């Protein structure tokens, strides 16, 4: 197999990590060819300036395009050339042996659309990333998986059959959407029991990050995912496989129950006490599960944010997901829209 990989690096204000990320990608395929596409969603810091110092193709969205988790991969894909595409973030360091092993896996498994490894979280002071590491999340499963959260190596032929790399409308869950579309066509996804990237995520307070994700519409991703799947072949697969749907249904039932108590219990003091008991009971249960009061409280607050964002995401106006993304090429070679 000819060793050649297009590495799509999604960025948005990554000036602290972009240099190290690019340098790790440049040495990630010894003896092979690496094409790096920095797909920038409108950074306002020095990300573009720093990235332009390296031998990369650098593209940035322009109006009327708007930043979203789904726009970066599709932006990078439209400028990529090789038969294998590795997706990473601009705050990730790519393991130097991963691509060699991943290419060998795809060669040995022709029906595999993609393969990844473990995303090692380096900033665990943030409650969100601590909770992610502790729970049995998609990032931690090995073998055959339903999505490649955090990125990985994809086969171009599979992406082309699925229609597009990433739905530009999605502010979250774009990897799950891609996994659904690929698996619905008979392709599979896999995680190897090995290191893929080191991820230097947000260092801000978890609650500030939650508010930031609300403002950026990241939390609307699951509602947008549901809207995107309506009438598509993978709709039933989505409903059956996404565990968060059952969680949000439980959250809505919990909130409706507390509202019903306020409405139907005549003594409002008693009603408030019952609702307080329901809140404290849920927090206590989550704290025991997480073995941490701080994580238990954060989990419940995060539920409320997600539950409020879901209907907003579902109602969000959609554009054609795979159309050419409005962008300017800041470095590298132009790729035609027809290629």
C-alpha positions in Angstrom: 0.0 0.0 0.0 1.3 3.5 -0.9 1.5 5.4 2.3 -0.1 8.7 1.8 -2.5 10.5 4.2 -4.4 13.8 4.2 -4.5 15.1 7.7 -7.4 17.5 8.4 -6.7 19.7 11.4 -9.8 21.6 12.7 -8.9 24.9 14.4 -10.6 27.8 16.2 -8.4 29.9 18.3 -5.7 27.3 18.9 -2.6 29.6 19.0 -1.2 27.8 22.1 -1.2 24.3 20.6 -1.3 24.6 16.8 2.5 24.6 16.2 3.0 21.5 18.3 0.0 19.8 16.6 1.3 20.5 13.1 4.8 19.3 14.0 3.4 16.1 15.4 1.4 15.6 12.2 4.5 16.3 10.0 6.4 13.4 11.5 3.4 11.0 11.9 4.1 8.9 8.8 7.8 8.0 8.4 8.6 7.0 4.9 5.2 8.2 3.6 3.5 11.3 2.3 1.5 13.6 4.6 -0.7 16.4 3.4 -1.9 18.7 6.2 -5.0 20.8 5.7 -5.6 23.3 8.5 -9.4 24.0 8.4 -10.0 27.1 10.4 -13.4 28.2 11.5 -12.6 31.9 11.8 -9.9 32.2 14.5 -9.3 35.7 15.9 -6.0 34.9 17.6 -2.6 34.0 16.1 -3.7 30.5 14.9 -3.6 31.4 11.2 -0.4 33.3 11.5 1.4 30.4 13.2 0.0 27.7 10.9 1.1 29.7 7.8 4.7 29.2 8.8 4.5 25.4 8.1 4.1 23.5 4.8 0.3 23.2 5.1 -2.8 24.0 3.1 -4.6 26.6 5.2 -8.3 27.4 4.5 -10.6 29.6 6.5 -14.4 30.0 6.4 -15.8 33.3 5.2 -19.3 34.8 5.4 -22.0 33.5 5.2 -20.4 30.3 6.6 -20.7 30.1 10.4 -18.5 28.1 12.8 -19.8 24.7 13.9 -18.2 21.3 14.8 -19.5 19.9 11.5 -18.0 22.6 9.2 -14.3 22.0 9.9 -14.1 18.4 8.7 -16.1 19.2 5.5 -14.0 22.3 4.9 -10.8 20.3 5.1 -12.2 17.4 3.0 -12.9 19.7 0.1 -9.2 20.6 -0.1 -7.8 17.1 0.5 -6.3 14.7 -2.1 -5.3 11.4 -0.7 -7.3 8.1 -0.3 -7.0 8.1 3.5 -8.0 11.0 5.7 -7.0 11.5 9.3 -9.1 13.9 11.3 -7.7 15.7 14.4 -8.2 18.9 16.3 -5.7 21.8 16.5 -5.1 21.0 20.2 -4.1 17.4 19.7 -0.7 15.8 19.3 -0.8 12.8 16.9 1.0 9.7 18.1 3.9 9.1 15.8 3.1 5.3 15.2 -0.6 5.6 14.8 -1.0 6.2 11.1 1.3 3.3 10.2 -0.7 0.8 12.3 -4.0 2.3 11.2 -3.2 2.1 7.5 -2.2 -1.6 8.0 -5.5 -2.2 9.7 -7.5 -0.7 6.8 -5.6 -2.7 4.3 -6.4 -5.9 6.1 -10.0 -4.9 6.6 -11.5 -3.7 3.3 -15.0 -3.1 4.8 -13.7 -0.8 7.5 -14.4 2.8 6.8 -12.3 4.1 9.7 -10.0 3.2 12.5 -9.0 5.2 15.6 -7.3 4.7 19.0 -7.6 6.2 22.4 -7.8 10.0 23.0 -5.7 10.7 26.1 -7.1 13.7 27.9 -4.2 15.8 29.3 -6.2 18.4 31.2 -8.2 16.6 33.9 -8.7 19.6 36.2 -11.9 20.4 34.3 -14.9 18.5 35.7 -16.2 17.8 32.1 -13.1 16.0 31.0 -12.7 14.1 34.3 -16.3 12.9 33.9 -15.6 11.9 30.3 -12.6 9.8 31.3 -14.5 8.1 34.2 -17.7 7.1 32.3 -18.0 4.2 29.8 -18.0 6.7 27.0 -17.6 6.1 23.2 -14.1 7.5 23.6 -13.1 4.5 25.8 -14.5 1.6 23.9 -12.3 -0.7 21.8 -13.1 -3.0 18.9 -16.1 -2.3 16.7 -17.6 1.0 17.6 -20.5 3.3 16.5 -18.5 6.5 16.0 -14.9 7.8 16.1 -15.2 10.6 18.6 -12.1 12.7 18.6 -11.1 11.7 15.1 -9.1 9.0 13.4 -8.2 7.6 10.0 -11.0 7.3 7.4 -11.2 5.7 4.0 -12.0 8.3 1.3 -14.1 5.8 -0.8 -16.4 5.2 2.2 -16.8 9.0 2.8 -17.7 9.5 -0.8 -20.3 6.8 -0.8 -21.8 8.3 2.3 -22.2 11.6 0.4 -20.1 14.0 2.5 -17.7 13.9 5.3 -19.4 16.1 7.9 -22.8 17.8 8.2 -22.0 21.5 8.2 -25.2 22.2 10.2 -24.2 20.2 13.3 -22.8 22.0 16.3 -22.1 18.6 17.9 -22.5 14.9 17.3 -21.0 15.2 13.8 -18.9 12.0 14.4 -22.0 10.0 15.4 -23.9 11.3 12.3 -21.0 10.2 10.1 -20.9 6.8 11.8 -24.6 6.3 11.3 -24.3 7.1 7.6 -21.3 4.8 7.1 -22.7 1.9 9.0 -26.0 2.1 7.3 -24.1 1.5 4.0 -22.4 -1.6 5.5 -19.1 -0.1 6.5 -17.6 -0.6 10.0 -15.6 1.6 12.4 -13.0 0.3 14.9 -10.9 1.5 17.8 -7.5 -0.1 18.4 -6.2 -0.7 21.9 -3.5 1.9 21.5 -2.8 5.7 21.8 -4.2 7.9 19.0 -3.7 11.5 20.2 -3.0 13.5 23.3 -5.8 16.0 23.7 -5.1 19.3 25.5 -8.7 20.4 26.0 -10.1 23.5 27.7 -8.6 24.6 31.0 -11.4 26.9 31.9 -13.8 26.2 34.8 -16.3 23.5 33.7 -19.3 25.7 34.4 -17.8 28.5 32.3 -17.2 25.9 29.5 -20.9 24.9 29.8 -22.0 28.5 29.3 -19.6 28.9 26.4 -20.9 25.7 24.8 -24.4 27.1 25.1 -23.4 30.4 23.5 -21.6 28.6 20.6 -24.6 26.3 20.1 -22.5 23.2 20.7 -25.2 21.9 23.1 -27.8 21.9 20.3 -26.0 19.1 18.5 -28.3 16.3 19.5 -31.4 18.2 18.5 -29.8 19.0 15.1 -28.8 15.4 14.7 -32.4 14.2 15.2 -33.6 16.8 12.7 -31.0 15.8 10.1 -31.9 12.1 10.4 -35.7 12.5 9.7 -36.6 10.6 6.6 -33.1 9.1 6.2 -32.3 5.4 6.2 -30.4 5.7 9.4 -33.3 7.2 11.5 -34.2 3.9 13.2 -30.6 3.2 13.9 -30.2 6.6 15.6 -33.2 6.1 17.8 -32.2 2.7 18.9 -28.5 3.4 19.5 -28.0 6.8 21.0 -28.2 6.4 24.8 -28.4 10.1 25.4 -32.0 10.0 24.0 -33.1 7.9 26.9 -31.2 10.1 29.3 -32.9 13.3 28.0 -36.3 11.6 28.1 -35.6 10.8 31.8 -34.6 14.4 32.4 -37.7 15.7 30.8 -39.9 13.3 32.8 -38.1 14.5 36.0 -38.8 18.2 35.1 -42.4 17.5 34.2 -42.9 15.6 37.5 -41.6 18.6 39.5 -43.8 21.0 37.5 -46.8 18.7 38.1 -46.1 18.7 41.8 -46.1 22.6 41.8 -49.4 22.6 39.9 -51.3 19.9 41.6 -50.2 19.9 45.2 -52.4 22.4 47.0 -50.0 23.4 49.7 -47.2 25.2 47.8 -44.8 25.0 50.7 -45.2 21.2 50.6 -44.8 21.2 46.9 -41.5 23.1 47.0 -40.2 20.7 49.7 -41.1 17.7 47.5 -39.4 19.3 44.5 -36.3 20.1 46.6 -36.2 16.5 47.7 -36.4 15.4 44.1 -33.5 17.6 43.1 -31.4 16.6 46.1 -32.2 12.9 45.5 -31.0 13.1 41.9 -27.8 15.0 42.9 -27.1 12.4 45.6 -27.6 9.5 43.3 -25.3 11.0 40.7 -22.7 11.9 43.4 -22.7 8.3 44.5 -22.3 7.1 41.0 -19.5 9.5 40.2 -18.0 9.1 43.7 -17.8 12.9 43.9 -20.2 15.5 45.0 -18.7 18.1 42.7 -19.1 15.7 39.7 -22.7 14.8 40.8 -23.8 18.5 40.9 -22.0 19.3 37.6 -23.7 16.3 35.9 -27.2 17.5 36.9 -26.5 21.1 35.8 -25.1 19.8 32.5 -28.3 17.8 32.0 -30.5 20.9 32.4 -28.4 22.8 29.8 -28.6 19.9 27.3 -32.3 19.4 27.9 -32.9 23.1 27.2 -30.7 23.1 24.1 -32.2 20.0 22.4 -35.5 21.6 21.1 -33.5 24.7 19.9 -31.3 22.4 17.9 -34.2 20.5 16.4 -35.8 23.7 15.3 -32.6 25.1 13.7 -32.8 25.9 10.0 -30.7 23.5 7.9 -28.6 24.1 4.8 -27.4 21.4 2.3 -24.9 19.5 4.5 -22.3 18.6 1.9 -22.3 21.7 -0.3 -19.0 23.6 -1.0 -18.2 25.7 2.1 -17.4 29.3 1.5 -13.7 29.8 2.3 -10.5 31.6 1.5 -7.3 29.7 0.8 -4.6 31.3 2.9 -1.8 28.9 2.1 -1.3 25.8 -0.1 -2.8 24.8 -3.5 -6.3 25.4 -4.7 -8.5 22.4 -5.2 -11.3 22.7 -7.7 -14.9 22.2 -6.7 -15.4 19.4 -9.1 -12.5 17.2 -7.7 
